[in-house]
């Protein structure tokens, strides 16, 4: 069988099955695949299924089919390439939803933004109070105060990973400050 005809049949079949395929299946991957495999699979599938390549000289109906399959592959890649979005999608998949709707996508993006914005890390009012104080201490390079306030924030939210991460940074900066003070001598004579 001619390879172009085989690809055309495959695209038409994929189009018929789109509603029943999850994002991993669209890219030819397994659910727990390593993150770098996603980029490689998209490059392969994107090149192979690109509408300009497969529908050259084809009827307009087939062009529409090829475009919808390629759009589905792009959507799959857009969701799976970001680890946060991928984790959210995996949860959706476990709940029985094969695709992410706009609302689920917005929730995943908001979750990722909150994870990247330390000012929105607190989940409780009291934890947030001490967290804001700690962020103020960090901006003033008062690492002793930052460590103390993060410890208070952690007493209200002991499972907050952002607090733990910033605690490690504050402690490291505090220790580095102690080392710099110990090695600097204002009375040292330079010859």
C-alpha positions in Angstrom: 0.0 0.0 0.0 1.2 3.5 -0.8 2.5 5.3 2.2 0.4 8.5 1.5 -2.7 6.4 1.2 -1.9 4.6 4.5 -1.4 7.9 6.2 -4.6 9.3 4.9 -6.5 6.2 6.1 -4.8 6.6 9.5 -5.8 10.3 9.8 -9.4 9.5 8.8 -9.5 6.7 11.4 -8.0 9.0 14.1 -10.6 11.6 13.2 -13.4 9.1 13.8 -11.9 8.1 17.1 -10.9 11.5 18.4 -13.7 11.6 21.0 -12.3 8.4 22.6 -8.6 9.2 22.6 -6.8 10.8 25.5 -3.8 13.2 25.1 -1.3 10.5 25.6 -2.8 8.3 22.9 -2.8 11.2 20.5 0.9 11.5 20.9 1.6 7.8 21.0 2.7 7.8 24.6 2.1 5.9 27.9 0.5 7.6 30.9 3.6 7.7 33.1 6.1 8.6 30.4 9.1 10.8 31.2 8.6 14.5 30.5 11.3 14.8 27.7 9.4 12.1 25.7 6.5 14.5 25.2 8.5 17.0 23.2 10.0 14.2 21.0 6.6 12.6 20.4 5.1 16.0 19.5 7.9 16.7 17.0 7.4 13.3 15.4 3.6 13.4 15.3 3.4 17.0 14.4 5.7 16.6 11.5 4.0 13.4 10.4 0.4 14.7 10.7 0.9 18.3 9.7 -2.1 19.3 7.4 0.1 21.1 4.8 2.1 17.9 4.4 -0.7 15.4 4.3 -3.5 17.3 2.5 -1.6 18.7 -0.4 -3.8 18.3 -3.4 -6.6 16.6 -1.4 -10.3 17.4 -1.3 -11.4 20.2 1.1 -13.2 17.6 3.2 -10.0 15.7 3.9 -8.2 19.0 4.7 -10.8 19.7 7.4 -10.3 16.2 8.8 -6.5 16.6 8.8 -6.8 20.1 10.4 -9.0 18.7 13.2 -6.6 15.8 13.9 -3.6 18.2 14.0 -5.4 20.6 16.3 -6.1 17.7 18.7 -2.4 16.8 18.7 -1.5 20.4 19.4 -4.0 20.6 22.2 -2.5 17.4 23.7 1.0 18.8 23.5 0.0 22.2 25.0 -1.4 20.5 28.0 1.2 17.8 28.5 4.4 19.9 27.9 3.9 21.8 31.2 4.4 19.6 34.2 1.8 21.4 36.3 -0.8 21.3 33.6 0.1 17.6 33.0 -0.5 16.8 36.6 -3.8 18.5 36.5 -4.7 16.6 33.3 -3.7 13.3 34.8 -6.2 14.0 37.6 -8.8 14.8 35.1 -8.0 11.5 33.2 -8.3 9.5 36.4 -11.8 11.1 36.9 -12.8 9.8 33.4 -12.4 13.0 31.4 -10.3 12.5 28.3 -9.8 16.2 27.4 -9.4 19.4 29.5 -12.1 21.9 29.0 -11.4 25.7 29.2 -12.4 25.8 32.9 -10.0 23.0 33.8 -7.2 24.7 31.8 -7.8 28.0 33.6 -7.7 26.2 37.0 -4.4 24.5 36.1 -2.9 27.9 34.9 -4.1 29.6 38.1 -2.6 26.8 40.2 0.7 27.1 38.4 0.7 30.9 38.8 0.0 30.7 42.5 2.9 28.2 42.8 5.2 30.6 41.0 4.0 33.7 43.0 5.2 33.5 46.6 2.8 36.2 47.7 -0.1 33.8 47.1 1.4 30.8 48.9 -0.5 31.1 52.1 -3.7 29.2 52.6 -4.8 30.3 56.0 -5.2 33.8 57.5 -2.8 33.3 60.3 -0.2 31.7 58.1 -0.6 34.5 55.6 0.0 37.1 58.3 3.4 35.7 59.2 4.2 34.9 55.6 3.8 38.5 54.6 6.1 39.5 57.5 8.6 37.0 56.3 8.5 38.3 52.7 9.1 41.8 54.1 12.0 40.5 56.1 13.5 38.8 53.0 13.2 42.0 50.9 15.0 43.9 53.6 17.6 41.1 53.8 16.7 40.4 57.5 17.2 36.7 57.3 16.9 36.1 61.1 13.5 37.7 61.0 12.5 35.9 57.9 13.5 32.5 59.4 11.5 33.3 62.6 8.4 34.4 60.7 8.5 31.5 58.3 8.6 29.2 61.3 5.5 30.9 62.6 3.8 30.5 59.3 4.8 26.9 59.1 3.2 26.3 62.5 -0.1 27.2 60.9 0.5 25.4 57.6 3.0 22.6 58.3 2.5 21.0 54.8 3.0 24.2 52.8 5.8 23.3 50.3 6.4 26.9 49.3 7.0 27.9 52.9 9.5 25.0 53.3 11.3 25.9 50.1 11.7 29.6 51.2 12.7 28.5 54.7 15.6 26.6 53.2 16.6 29.7 51.2 16.3 32.0 54.2 18.4 29.7 56.3 21.1 29.4 53.6 21.2 33.2 53.3 21.4 33.6 57.0 24.4 31.2 57.2 26.1 32.9 54.3 25.7 36.2 56.1 27.3 34.8 59.2 30.3 33.6 57.1 30.7 36.9 55.4 30.7 38.7 58.8 33.3 36.2 60.1 35.6 36.7 57.1 35.4 40.5 56.9 37.6 42.5 59.2 37.1 46.3 59.1 40.5 46.8 60.8 42.5 44.7 58.4 45.6 46.5 57.2 46.3 46.2 53.5 49.8 46.6 52.3 
